[in-house]
Amino acid sequence: MTTSQTIPSELQPTRRSMFSGHATAVAAAAGAALALGAALPNRARARPAGVNDQDILNFALNLEYLEGEFYLRAVTGQGLDQALGASLGGQVRGGRQVSFSNPIHRSFMDDVARNELAHVNFIRGALGGNAVTRPTLDFNAGFAAVAQAAGLGPNFDPFADEQSFFLAAFLFEDAGVTAYKGAAPLLRSRAILQAAAGIEAVEAYHAGCIRTVLYKMGGAARQGAAAISGVRDKLSGGEGNDQGLLRDGRANIVPANENGIAYSRTAQHVLNIVFANGAAGVTNGGFFPDGVNGKLQST
Amino acid sequence: MLSALSLLSRRHMNRALMATAVAAGMAGAGCADIVPQGLGLALTPSPLTDPAVFNFALNLEYLEAEYYLRGTTGQGVPDTDVGPNPGAVTGGRQVSFRTPYVGEFMAEIANDELHHVQFLRRTIHASPLVELGRPAIDLEGSFRAAGQAAGLGANFDPFADENSFLLGAFLFEDVGVTAYNGAAKLISGRDSLEAAAGILAVEAYHGALIRTQIAESGEEAIKAANAISAARDTLDGPTPTEQGLRLEDGRFVIAPSDVNGIAFKRTVQQVLNIVYLSPEKHVGFGGFFPKGVNGVVHHT
């Protein structure tokens, strides 16, 4: 144990105490794990066979490309290729600079754009040569499909104004939270898990901001959010894993279950949302006309 | 002098490394994970069982639940949920919210925090740990001291009005996020991890709600939030753990995070530095917990 020289000798465990402590600690930990598992209402799902941490990170990278392009284009008018000075892959259709009416809201969305850009950079760096390229993205087709399903009208344009943009952002952020939360227990590397937890928290900060702003906008913004939440839930299995901005007539900023715990989604259900298609076995559509890259690519 | 926790972690390292190796061997079976470049193989053995981590978290949830429940209803955590030999709660009273929806926001958070207390209690009941009950909590002298440390004057009272209550909330929420984020690597069970990740997300939703609302509550509130963030950063030592609400260049920050867009994390000791309002090591009580938190880990 190379660290032992830094421990004052009087505090070092003797060989005997380490060994005798070992068996009881292991037994106690095993008992605790069993008991705890039984107490937890939402059991984590099993990791799909043949899927490793790298596949999960690459799946997340597809979503980060989508979010990165969405926010960067809205805030700066330019996408990831310009921000990073490199061509990251497939074509991006739609998306343009939004004219925000509230400078504080614009500043928050600028922070979100920076975070999503950082996520793309970080995950690409972590995966190195194994990182998937950006798939073809289509904001026009994706939002048209969701707007139709949510009854937002045939002319919904997410980049038209501040309220439209926040509604569009609302579609992505809660889904991002549920995606990372669902993926966290499947990860084996503690380092990757730590990063995923930290990204999940950042997505939840984004979602909390977007939900708060939409709630305060009132009327049409709240109704639009409720409709989009309903569409997300319906597309992803109808398990009630989604909540709008009102519950029992009162503000509902945090989508959470009866334990105050956020929901999870499987990769398949996340794909149902971004493909705007609730069927199983689908491999493209909506925001990803040519599908996503990597091993996890089918609903 | 090593802290108790780091010593504990070193003592258990061999055991944890062995357990990790065994688990990896069993799960591997010819399809070992590829560890992406740049992250390396990090084995961070946990010195604590999952129930012990949840027990630590329960102390923080009691603090938050008492704060929000008292602020929104005038009543604290119900007697049925405070556990055996509960400590006393000093201070806290119903706030008169001038903006109805802000009152609703705070009531929603109060509800979430009470649910966290109830969930963690059930989790601990189902484990070999003995429940220790709510620790003694001070919502009065603690805030005066915190307010003074942040330069908000000697009489900071978060229950005085809406903006003050939002600032008191701001003091807690980002800390909750960093605490759960720091705990992620201490948790070994998959179900426990999923639950902790879900509470982490909820605390971040709360954190964003508070940040968004304070940003739109005027210059004085924004400056006070920045001062509280700076005070937290001073209390918990030199590692980067904070971004204020508004940066020097005028940009607002919704998600306090590092250059990779990853939320900051705090160790148990750093969390205690903040809630004990002491930057020192080996401190066992103070600030919001006048008799310390309950459980195996209670020193900075």
Interface residues (C-beta under 8 A of the other chain):
Chain A: M1 T3 S4 T6 I7 P8 L11 P13 M18 G21 H22 A25 V26 A28 A29 G31 A32 A33 A35 L36 G37 A38 A39 L40 N42 R43 A44 G50 N52 D53 Q54 L57 I104 S107 F108 D110 D111 V112 R114 N115 E116 L117 A118 H119 N121 F122 G125 A126 L127 G128 G129 N130 V177 Y180 K181 A184 P185 R188 S189 R190 A191 I192 L193 Q194 A195 A197 G198 I199 E200 A201 V202 E203 A204 Y205 H206 A207 G208 C209 R211 T212 V213 Y215 K216 R250 A251 N252 I253 V254 P255 A256 N257 E258 N259 G260 I261 A262 Y263 S264
Chain B: M1 L2 L7 R10 R11 H12 M13 N14 R15 A19 A24 A27 C31 D33 I34 V35 P36 Q37 G38 L39 G40 L41 A42 L43 T44 T49 D50 P51 F54 Y101 E104 F105 A107 E108 I109 N111 D112 E113 L114 H115 H116 Q118 F119 R122 T123 H125 A126 S127 P128 L129 V177 Y180 N181 A184 K185 S188 G189 R190 D191 S192 L193 E194 A195 A197 G198 I199 L200 A201 V202 E203 A204 Y205 H206 G207 A208 L209 R211 T212 Q213 A215 E216 G250 R251 F252 V253 I254 A255 P256 S257 D258 V259 N260 G261 I262 A263 F264 K265
